Amino acid sequence: MATMSSTTYRTSDLYVAAWLLANAFHLEDVDYADRRRCAFIFHDGADRPQLVREFLQGSATGNVADFVYYLRKAKRLLYSCEQ
């Protein structure tokens, strides 16, 4: 699930969140209101739609080590809502 306002982009997709972090998007907050499905809230940018589309289509390119680092970071944030 992903939603957007004029200045933020919200996603509950762990991998999309990690990809955005790896591409220097600023994580504004993590919404833990729904204990079953946390949401990552990013400051939105003009290139975000293309980055997400390329990632979901499997055509994204980037630094794999950065992606893995941010995936681990996003997982830590996600698991902290389960406590």
Buried (B, 14 or more C-beta within 10 A) or exposed (E): EBEEEEEBBBBBBBEBBBBBBBBEBEBBEBBBEEEEEBBBBBEBBEEBEEBBEBBBEEEBEEEEEBBEBBBEBBEEBBEEBEE
